Amino acid sequence: MRHIRRGGSYFRVADPDWSNPLGGSHAARSGGRWNPPNSFLVVYLNGDVRVARANVARKFRGRPYGPELLEPREAPVLIETTVAEADYVDIITEKGCADAGLPREYPNDASGGVVGWEQRQPIGIVAWDSGERGIACRSAAPSAPQNGEELAWFARTEKPSLRALKVLPFDDWFW
């Protein structure tokens, strides 16, 4: 797999009730884009606030209501954190996508559909088993900006090394 250098400020969309939103246990239990359920610790981060908004909007696609109906105490918070600069698996560049076995058009496939979790999770397993720090990828959220990025940061221990720099209530970051 190819690597790309990433680091700096990232944003975590989190349920306000999560006791350890930067620890990765939620994704380890329920799975995510790059890890299957009951697997390893991943903290899914957004490259900027626009991508965070797009990921929240994605969760409401097809529902008869939108995020405007969320009660403030139940709406997701946005946590700003800093990730150490390092090399991550490259799912940003065309060559990185191709080397990982994904279409160069990722997050889309050749027919214009979105590459599913079932195709991404095995790549995450290989990356985890290889000792990678995580996966830097193009955002697959439908309304994300064209250059929107995400980072699947691998939490190698339950005790998080990411720290919350700022926690913003939903109404302060989403609208």
N, CA, C and O of each residue as an XYZ file, in Angstrom:
700
protein
N       0.843     -1.183      0.000
C       0.000      0.000      0.000
C       0.884      1.240      0.000
O       1.958      1.267      0.600
N       0.407      2.244     -0.678
C       1.117      3.524     -0.716
C       0.810      4.300      0.561
O      -0.145      3.995      1.275
N       1.633      5.303      0.833
C       1.451      6.139      2.022
C       1.400      7.614      1.621
O       1.935      8.033      0.594
N       0.738      8.365      2.474
C       0.647      9.813      2.301
C       0.803     10.450      3.677
O       0.317      9.915      4.674
N       1.476     11.579      3.728
C       1.734     12.271      4.999
C       0.522     13.117      5.350
O       0.047     13.909      4.536
N       0.034     12.945      6.549
C      -1.088     13.722      7.054
C      -0.852     14.011      8.528
O      -0.058     13.338      9.186
N      -1.546     15.014      9.037
C      -1.482     15.382     10.438
C      -2.093     16.754     10.618
O      -2.469     17.411      9.647
N      -2.191     17.179     11.853
C      -2.764     18.492     12.149
C      -4.163     18.388     12.703
O      -4.506     17.416     13.375
N      -4.967     19.392     12.421
C      -6.298     19.515     12.986
C      -7.304     18.611     12.264
O      -7.380     18.603     11.036
N      -8.066     17.858     13.045
C      -9.141     17.006     12.526
C     -10.348     17.141     13.454
O     -10.240     17.651     14.569
N     -11.511     16.667     12.962
C     -12.765     16.856     13.684
C     -13.525     15.539     13.799
O     -13.665     14.795     12.828
N     -14.009     15.272     14.999
C     -14.758     14.050     15.288
C     -16.204     14.416     15.566
O     -16.477     15.231     16.447
N     -17.128     13.829     14.830
C     -18.547     13.953     15.119
C     -18.868     12.852     16.122
O     -18.605     11.678     15.864
N     -19.437     13.230     17.269
C     -19.652     12.250     18.327
C     -21.010     12.437     18.987
O     -21.545     13.543     19.065
N     -21.538     11.337     19.452
C     -22.747     11.360     20.261
C     -22.374     12.017     21.595
O     -21.347     11.671     22.180
N     -23.175     12.940     22.075
C     -22.812     13.612     23.336
C     -22.760     12.677     24.541
O     -22.188     13.039     25.570
N     -23.346     11.483     24.437
C     -23.341     10.530     25.553
C     -22.138      9.591     25.558
O     -21.938      8.864     26.530
N     -21.336      9.590     24.500
C     -20.177      8.694     24.462
C     -19.202      9.090     25.561
O     -18.838     10.258     25.693
N     -18.790      8.113     26.339
C     -17.876      8.405     27.448
C     -16.449      8.642     26.972
O     -15.692      9.354     27.632
N     -16.067      8.057     25.836
C     -14.699      8.175     25.347
C     -14.713      8.330     23.817
O     -14.299      7.412     23.108
N     -15.177      9.465     23.304
C     -15.364      9.612     21.860
C     -14.075      9.577     21.041
O     -14.133      9.402     19.823
N     -12.932      9.736     21.667
C     -11.668      9.694     20.934
C     -10.916      8.381     21.179
O      -9.720      8.288     20.905
N     -11.614      7.377     21.691
C     -10.980      6.113     22.026
C     -11.165      4.996     21.016
O     -10.380      4.048     21.034
N     -12.139      5.050     20.151
C     -12.311      4.048     19.110
C     -13.152      2.842     19.471
O     -13.369      1.982     18.618
N     -13.637      2.742     20.706
C     -14.391      1.548     21.097
C     -15.755      1.467     20.402
O     -16.250      0.370     20.144
N     -16.359      2.607     20.102
C     -17.659      2.589     19.416
C     -17.525      1.898     18.055
O     -18.314      1.009     17.735
N     -16.536      2.298     17.257
C     -16.333      1.674     15.942
C     -15.882      0.227     16.072
O     -16.227     -0.604     15.232
N     -15.114     -0.085     17.114
C     -14.686     -1.475     17.310
C     -15.903     -2.381     17.522
O     -15.933     -3.506     17.023
N     -16.900     -1.896     18.257
C     -18.119     -2.679     18.516
C     -19.012     -2.755     17.278
O     -19.407     -3.841     16.853
N     -19.322     -1.597     16.708
C     -20.333     -1.562     15.653
C     -19.765     -1.583     14.239
O     -20.519     -1.749     13.280
N     -18.467     -1.421     14.093
C     -17.861     -1.405     12.769
C     -17.991     -0.043     12.118
O     -18.679      0.843     12.625
N     -17.325      0.110     10.999
C     -17.344      1.374     10.268
C     -16.825      1.160      8.862
O     -16.720      0.030      8.383
N     -16.505      2.252      8.215
C     -16.087      2.195      6.816
C     -14.873      1.299      6.592
O     -14.794      0.608      5.576
N     -13.929      1.305      7.527
C     -12.676      0.569      7.342
C     -12.482     -0.567      8.340
O     -11.447     -1.232      8.295
N     -13.417     -0.814      9.226
C     -13.293     -1.944     10.160
C     -14.644     -2.623     10.359
O     -15.674     -1.961     10.487
N     -14.624     -3.969     10.383
C     -15.879     -4.692     10.606
C     -16.298     -4.643     12.071
O     -15.485     -4.315     12.935
N     -17.559     -4.967     12.359
C     -18.004     -5.013     13.754
C     -17.166     -6.003     14.571
O     -16.659     -6.998     14.053
N     -17.042     -5.694     15.858
C     -16.310     -6.535     16.805
C     -14.865     -6.767     16.360
O     -14.369     -7.894     16.353
N     -14.210     -5.673     15.992
C     -12.834     -5.781     15.515
C     -11.912     -4.840     16.289
O     -11.824     -4.923     17.514
N     -11.237     -3.960     15.585
C     -10.214     -3.115     16.184
C     -10.686     -1.671     16.373
O     -11.696     -1.249     15.811
N      -9.930     -0.934     17.177
C     -10.279      0.432     17.563
C      -9.942      1.422     16.444
O      -8.793      1.516     16.012
N     -10.948      2.150     15.986
C     -10.766      3.174     14.957
C     -11.518      4.424     15.390
O     -12.654      4.349     15.857
N     -10.872      5.566     15.232
C     -11.534      6.850     15.442
C     -11.684      7.480     14.063
O     -10.693      7.796     13.405
N     -12.917      7.657     13.637
C     -13.193      8.237     12.329
C     -13.218      9.757     12.451
O     -14.031     10.325     13.181
N     -12.313     10.401     11.720
C     -12.130     11.850     11.805
C     -12.415     12.504     10.459
O     -12.248     11.893      9.403
N     -12.842     13.740     10.519
C     -13.137     14.545      9.335
C     -12.038     15.580      9.150
O     -11.550     16.165     10.116
N     -11.655     15.798      7.893
C     -10.595     16.749      7.595
C     -10.965     18.190      7.866
O     -10.092     19.017      8.129
N     -12.247     18.501      7.805
C     -12.698     19.860      8.112
C     -14.178     19.823      8.501
O     -14.811     18.767      8.460
N     -14.712     20.960      8.870
C     -16.100     21.042      9.344
C     -17.075     20.736      8.214
O     -18.136     20.165      8.467
N     -16.748     21.099      6.975
C     -17.647     20.810      5.849
C     -17.848     19.305      5.676
O     -18.961     18.849      5.411
N     -16.777     18.542      5.825
C     -16.878     17.084      5.718
C     -17.675     16.531      6.902
O     -18.465     15.602      6.734
N     -17.476     17.089      8.084
C     -18.252     16.670      9.259
C     -19.749     16.897      9.015
O     -20.565     16.028      9.322
N     -20.106     18.046      8.471
C     -21.518     18.325      8.163
C     -22.055     17.318      7.145
O     -23.174     16.824      7.285
N     -21.257     17.020      6.124
C     -21.679     16.073      5.087
C     -21.905     14.686      5.678
O     -22.828     13.985      5.263
N     -21.082     14.280      6.634
C     -21.262     12.963      7.256
C     -22.514     12.911      8.119
O     -23.176     11.875      8.175
N     -22.850     13.998      8.788
C     -24.110     14.029      9.545
C     -25.287     13.992      8.570
O     -26.245     13.250      8.786
N     -25.225     14.786      7.501
C     -26.307     14.803      6.513
C     -26.507     13.417      5.892
O     -27.639     13.026      5.608
N     -25.426     12.677      5.681
C     -25.495     11.320      5.114
C     -26.350     10.408      5.987
O     -27.069      9.554      5.468
N     -26.281     10.578      7.294
C     -27.040      9.719      8.204
C     -28.548      9.955      8.101
O     -29.338      9.116      8.534
N     -28.946     11.080      7.538
C     -30.367     11.405      7.430
C     -30.938     11.150      6.035
O     -32.131     11.349      5.807
N     -30.098     10.713      5.109
C     -30.585     10.432      3.754
C     -31.654      9.355      3.799
O     -31.479      8.306      4.419
N     -32.772      9.635      3.125
C     -33.856      8.668      3.058
C     -34.798      8.682      4.244
O     -35.803      7.970      4.250
N     -34.487      9.479      5.241
C     -35.387      9.566      6.401
C     -36.401     10.686      6.170
O     -36.130     11.618      5.414
N     -37.558     10.600      6.812
C     -38.582     11.631      6.608
C     -38.320     12.907      7.409
O     -39.154     13.813      7.408
N     -37.198     12.992      8.079
C     -36.852     14.180      8.857
C     -35.348     14.431      8.720
O     -34.593     13.570      8.269
N     -34.950     15.605      9.112
C     -33.537     15.961      9.005
C     -32.963     16.378     10.344
O     -33.651     16.314     11.363
N     -31.721     16.801     10.353
C     -31.062     17.158     11.608
C     -31.672     18.372     12.297
O     -31.411     18.613     13.476
N     -32.479     19.135     11.575
C     -33.102     20.313     12.193
C     -34.079     19.931     13.307
O     -34.427     20.775     14.133
N     -34.525     18.674     13.341
C     -35.467     18.235     14.364
C     -34.794     17.599     15.584
O     -35.476     17.161     16.510
N     -33.477     17.549     15.585
C     -32.772     16.963     16.727
C     -32.879     17.873     17.952
O     -32.770     19.095     17.845
N     -33.091     17.269     19.091
C     -33.046     18.011     20.346
C     -31.587     18.379     20.618
O     -30.708     17.538     20.432
N     -31.307     19.592     21.047
C     -29.914     20.005     21.267
C     -29.113     19.049     22.147
O     -27.929     18.827     21.891
N     -29.730     18.485     23.168
C     -28.995     17.593     24.077
C     -28.717     16.226     23.447
O     -27.886     15.472     23.955
N     -29.406     15.894     22.337
C     -29.213     14.612     21.664
C     -28.436     14.728     20.362
O     -28.048     13.715     19.780
N     -28.206     15.937     19.903
C     -27.530     16.162     18.626
C     -26.025     15.955     18.767
O     -25.463     16.186     19.838
N     -25.374     15.522     17.690
C     -23.930     15.266     17.781
C     -23.121     16.536     18.060
O     -23.443     17.629     17.596
N     -22.077     16.340     18.823
C     -21.124     17.418     19.086
C     -19.968     17.266     18.115
O     -19.788     16.208     17.512
N     -19.190     18.318     17.966
C     -18.004     18.285     17.125
C     -16.794     18.492     18.016
O     -16.689     19.489     18.730
N     -15.880     17.528     17.962
C     -14.678     17.584     18.788
C     -13.493     17.884     17.886
O     -13.230     17.154     16.931
N     -12.787     18.947     18.187
C     -11.562     19.251     17.451
C     -10.392     18.589     18.173
O     -10.278     18.660     19.397
N      -9.530     17.950     17.398
C      -8.350     17.290     17.946
C      -7.175     17.517     17.002
O      -7.347     18.028     15.895
N      -6.014     17.146     17.433
C      -4.817     17.229     16.597
C      -4.219     15.837     16.455
O      -4.050     15.114     17.437
N      -3.905     15.480     15.236
C      -3.294     14.193     14.923
C      -1.822     14.456     14.606
O      -1.490     15.379     13.861
N      -0.954     13.638     15.177
C       0.485     13.773     14.913
C       0.765     13.533     13.428
O       0.193     12.634     12.810
N       1.644     14.345     12.877
C       2.019     14.159     11.479
C       2.727     12.817     11.330
O       3.658     12.502     12.071
N       2.268     12.036     10.357
C       2.817     10.699     10.131
C       2.381     10.224      8.746
O       1.621     10.897      8.050
N       2.877      9.057      8.367
C       2.475      8.428      7.114
C       1.263      7.534      7.372
O       1.262      6.718      8.294
N       0.239      7.702      6.548
C      -0.989      6.917      6.628
C      -1.212      6.225      5.289
O      -0.691      6.674      4.268
N      -1.972      5.149      5.283
C      -2.319      4.484      4.033
C      -3.018      5.504      3.141
O      -3.916      6.221      3.585
N      -2.603      5.561      1.896
C      -3.064      6.567      0.928
C      -4.268      6.056      0.142
O      -4.145      5.202     -0.736
N      -5.438      6.604      0.483
C      -6.641      6.408     -0.322
C      -7.111      7.805     -0.749
O      -8.306      8.092     -0.821
N      -6.121      8.655     -1.029
C      -6.356     10.026     -1.489
C      -6.004     10.135     -2.973
O      -6.805     10.616     -3.775
N      -4.812      9.688     -3.327
C      -4.349      9.812     -4.711
C      -4.869      8.640     -5.541
O      -5.235      7.596     -5.001
N      -4.896      8.827     -6.861
C      -5.324      7.740     -7.751
C      -4.425      6.522     -7.601
O      -4.908      5.390     -7.579
N      -3.109      6.752     -7.498
C      -2.174      5.628     -7.348
C      -2.397      4.904     -6.019
O      -2.334      3.676     -5.959
N      -2.656      5.659     -4.967
C      -2.928      5.045     -3.675
C      -4.175      4.188     -3.710
O      -4.188      3.081     -3.171
N      -5.226      4.692     -4.343
C      -6.466      3.918     -4.467
C      -6.208      2.632     -5.246
O      -6.620      1.551     -4.827
N      -5.528      2.756     -6.375
C      -5.261      1.587     -7.221
C      -4.396      0.559     -6.487
O      -4.663     -0.640     -6.565
N      -3.365      1.018     -5.778
C      -2.493      0.082     -5.049
C      -3.244     -0.672     -3.950
O      -2.878     -1.796     -3.604
N      -4.292     -0.056     -3.402
C      -5.092     -0.714     -2.359
C      -6.177     -1.607     -2.952
O      -6.909     -2.272     -2.218
N      -6.282     -1.621     -4.288
C      -7.297     -2.455     -4.933
C      -8.634     -1.769     -5.110
O      -9.650     -2.420     -5.352
N      -8.631     -0.449     -4.988
C      -9.858      0.331     -5.163
C      -9.836      1.029     -6.516
O      -8.765      1.237     -7.086
N     -10.998      1.390     -7.034
C     -11.013      2.127     -8.297
C     -10.366      3.503     -8.140
O     -10.431      4.116     -7.075
N      -9.753      3.967     -9.200
C      -9.134      5.310     -9.176
C     -10.175      6.398     -8.901
O      -9.834      7.496     -8.460
N     -11.446      6.084     -9.164
C     -12.539      7.045     -8.965
C     -13.037      7.074     -7.525
O     -13.958      7.823     -7.197
N     -12.425      6.256     -6.662
C     -12.890      6.157     -5.274
C     -13.217      7.549     -4.731
O     -12.439      8.479     -4.942
N     -14.346      7.717     -4.038
C     -15.210      6.714     -3.415
C     -16.221      6.068     -4.347
O     -17.009      5.225     -3.917
N     -16.210      6.454     -5.621
C     -17.126      5.841     -6.573
C     -16.467      4.640     -7.236
O     -15.242      4.536     -7.305
N     -17.312      3.738     -7.723
C     -16.785      2.638     -8.520
C     -16.899      3.025     -9.993
O     -17.368      4.118    -10.307
N     -16.485      2.161    -10.877
C     -16.451      2.472    -12.311
C     -17.832      2.781    -12.881
O     -17.945      3.508    -13.868
N     -18.890      2.232    -12.262
C     -20.242      2.481    -12.768
C     -20.899      3.710    -12.141
O     -22.042      4.033    -12.466
N     -20.184      4.400    -11.244
C     -20.728      5.608    -10.624
C     -21.343      5.384     -9.263
O     -21.706      6.348     -8.588
N     -21.472      4.129     -8.839
C     -21.971      3.841     -7.497
C     -20.873      4.080     -6.471
O     -19.721      4.330     -6.826
N     -21.236      4.004     -5.213
C     -20.261      4.204     -4.133
C     -19.665      2.860     -3.733
O     -20.386      1.872     -3.599
N     -18.355      2.826     -3.543
C     -17.670      1.619     -3.074
C     -18.183      1.315     -1.672
O     -18.128      2.171     -0.790
N     -18.673      0.122     -1.468
C     -19.295     -0.253     -0.198
C     -18.308     -0.615      0.889
O     -17.126     -0.849      0.637
N     -18.824     -0.655      2.103
C     -18.009     -1.019      3.259
C     -17.419     -2.413      3.103
O     -16.306     -2.668      3.562
N     -18.153     -3.321      2.458
C     -17.661     -4.691      2.305
C     -16.379     -4.748      1.477
O     -15.602     -5.694      1.613
N     -16.147     -3.761      0.629
C     -14.901     -3.700     -0.141
C     -13.808     -2.946      0.624
O     -12.622     -3.205      0.426
N     -14.201     -2.026      1.484
C     -13.226     -1.225      2.231
C     -12.712     -1.926      3.483
O     -11.532     -1.811      3.814
N     -13.572     -2.641      4.174
C     -13.177     -3.244      5.458
C     -11.999     -4.218      5.348
O     -11.142     -4.209      6.231
N     -11.912     -5.061      4.305
C     -10.731     -5.926      4.197
C      -9.419     -5.129      4.062
O      -8.373     -5.569      4.539
N      -9.479     -3.976      3.421
C      -8.294     -3.114      3.312
C      -7.914     -2.604      4.698
O      -6.735     -2.559      5.048
N      -8.919     -2.219      5.482
C      -8.669     -1.783      6.847
C      -8.051     -2.876      7.696
O      -7.160     -2.607      8.502
N      -8.512     -4.105      7.526
C      -7.958     -5.228      8.290
C      -6.482     -5.427      7.944
O      -5.655     -5.610      8.838
N      -6.149     -5.392      6.656
C      -4.751     -5.548      6.233
C      -3.908     -4.410      6.804
O      -2.802     -4.639      7.293
N      -4.425     -3.198      6.741
C      -3.685     -2.038      7.268
C      -3.460     -2.191      8.776
O      -2.354     -1.960      9.264
N      -4.497     -2.576      9.508
C      -4.368     -2.779     10.957
C      -3.340     -3.866     11.257
O      -2.440     -3.673     12.073
N      -3.484     -5.001     10.592
C      -2.583     -6.130     10.829
C      -1.140     -5.813     10.451
O      -0.207     -6.421     10.974
N      -0.961     -4.866      9.546
C       0.386     -4.459      9.113
C       0.998     -3.408     10.024
O       2.135     -2.988      9.808
N       0.257     -2.977     11.041
C       0.781     -1.991     11.982
C       0.663     -0.550     11.522
O       1.326      0.330     12.072
N      -0.173     -0.292     10.520
C      -0.348      1.077     10.019
C      -0.974      1.967     11.094
O      -1.621      1.483     12.023
N      -0.766      3.276     10.946
C      -1.341      4.255     11.887
C      -2.797      4.565     11.565
O      -3.549      5.023     12.425
N      -3.188      4.312     10.315
C      -4.550      4.588      9.903
C      -4.635      4.757      8.405
O      -3.680      4.483      7.678
N      -5.797      5.215      7.949
C      -6.067      5.362      6.524
C      -6.553      6.786      6.248
O      -7.562      7.226      6.799
N      -5.823      7.494      5.391
C      -6.260      8.810      4.918
C      -7.024      8.572      3.625
O      -6.501      7.960      2.694
N      -8.260      9.055      3.565
C      -9.088      8.745      2.397
C      -9.924      9.944      1.968
O     -10.165     10.885      2.724
N     -10.353      9.854      0.712
C     -11.323     10.818      0.197
C     -12.650     10.555      0.909
O     -12.993      9.406      1.190
N     -13.376     11.601      1.193
C     -14.665     11.432      1.854
C     -15.679     10.825      0.888
O     -15.766     11.223     -0.274
N     -16.445      9.855      1.390
C     -17.508      9.228      0.609
C     -18.875      9.821      0.925
O     -19.880      9.376      0.371
N     -18.929     10.817      1.806
C     -20.215     11.448      2.126
C     -20.721     12.183      0.885
O     -19.986     12.981      0.305
N     -21.962     11.928      0.468
C     -22.460     12.468     -0.800
C     -22.343     13.984     -0.968
O     -22.076     14.450     -2.075
N     -22.533     14.752      0.077
C     -22.477     16.213     -0.073
C     -21.140     16.805      0.370
O     -21.024     18.018      0.547
N     -20.126     15.943      0.550
C     -18.802     16.438      0.949
C     -18.181     17.220     -0.207
O     -18.454     16.928     -1.371
N     -17.348     18.210      0.110
C     -16.657     18.921     -0.962
C     -15.791     17.950     -1.766
O     -15.353     16.927     -1.238
N     -15.546     18.261     -3.021
C     -14.831     17.361     -3.915
C     -13.462     16.951     -3.362
O     -13.029     15.819     -3.578
N     -12.791     17.833     -2.668
C     -11.472     17.517     -2.104
C     -11.554     17.151     -0.623
O     -10.544     17.181      0.079
N     -12.749     16.807     -0.147
C     -12.937     16.483      1.268
C     -12.214     15.203      1.658
O     -12.231     14.213      0.927
N     -11.582     15.242      2.817
C     -10.823     14.094      3.301
C     -11.296     13.647      4.675
O     -11.857     14.417      5.455
N     -11.047     12.376      4.934
C     -11.292     11.790      6.241
C     -10.049     11.022      6.667
O      -9.189     10.705      5.844
N      -9.963     10.733      7.937
C      -8.855      9.938      8.457
C      -9.430      8.884      9.387
O     -10.090      9.200     10.377
N      -9.168      7.620      9.049
C      -9.512      6.511      9.955
C      -8.260      6.301     10.800
O      -7.314      5.639     10.374
N      -8.267      6.867     11.992
C      -7.100      6.846     12.889
C      -7.187      5.610     13.762
O      -8.160      5.422     14.492
N      -6.161      4.766     13.684
C      -6.157      3.515     14.435
C      -5.692      3.773     15.863
O      -4.565      4.208     16.103
N      -6.586      3.494     16.800
C      -6.282      3.652     18.225
C      -5.711      2.328     18.698
O      -6.453      1.366     18.894
N      -4.426      2.271     18.878
C      -3.757      1.006     19.207
C      -3.947      0.599     20.665
O      -3.619     -0.528     21.037
N      -4.472      1.500     21.496
C      -4.805      1.169     22.882
C      -6.139      1.811     23.217
O      -6.541      2.783     22.577
N      -6.818      1.281     24.203
C      -8.116      1.845     24.610
C      -7.942      3.244     25.190
O      -8.833      4.084     25.068
N      -6.798      3.494     25.820
C      -6.544      4.829     26.355
C      -6.144      5.741     25.188
O      -5.083      5.554     24.593
N      -6.981      6.715     24.865
C      -6.721      7.518     23.669
C      -5.500      8.435     23.822
O      -5.233      8.986     24.890
N      -4.783      8.569     22.722
C      -3.708      9.550     22.723
C      -4.171     10.835     22.053
O      -3.443     11.827     22.037
N      -5.378     10.819     21.500
C      -5.971     12.045     20.969
C      -6.610     12.798     22.131
O      -7.182     12.199     23.042
N      -6.499     14.114     22.081
C      -7.110     14.943     23.121
C      -8.103     15.903     22.489
O      -7.887     16.405     21.386
N      -9.176     16.148     23.191
C     -10.170     17.113     22.732
C      -9.641     18.523     22.984
O      -9.404     18.913     24.128
N      -9.461     19.275     21.913
C      -9.032     20.663     22.040
C     -10.217     21.590     22.236
O     -10.143     22.596     22.940
N     -11.320     21.215     21.584
C     -12.529     22.024     21.639
C     -13.708     21.106     21.388
O     -13.632     20.222     20.534
N     -14.808     21.302     22.125
C     -16.038     20.548     21.909
C     -17.138     21.567     21.622
O     -17.450     22.419     22.454
N     -17.713     21.460     20.437
C     -18.750     22.408     20.026
C     -20.117     21.749     19.998
O     -20.276     20.674     19.420
N     -21.123     22.391     20.625
C     -22.484     21.871     20.522
C     -22.972     21.968     19.071
O     -22.494     22.798     18.297
N     -23.919     21.117     18.724
C     -24.424     20.990     17.360
C     -24.777     22.345     16.725
O     -24.335     22.644     15.615
N     -25.556     23.143     17.415
C     -26.009     24.416     16.841
C     -24.856     25.383     16.575
O     -25.008     26.318     15.789
N     -23.721     25.173     17.210
C     -22.574     26.069     16.993
C     -21.698     25.668     15.814
O     -20.862     26.460     15.378
N     -21.869     24.457     15.286
C     -21.012     24.047     14.165
C     -21.766     23.560     12.936
O     -21.245     23.638     11.824
N     -22.977     23.062     13.116
C     -23.652     22.449     11.957
C     -24.270     23.472     11.016
O     -24.158     23.344      9.796
N     -24.915     24.479     11.570
C     -25.639     25.432     10.720
C     -24.695     26.481     10.269
O     -25.088     27.392      9.540
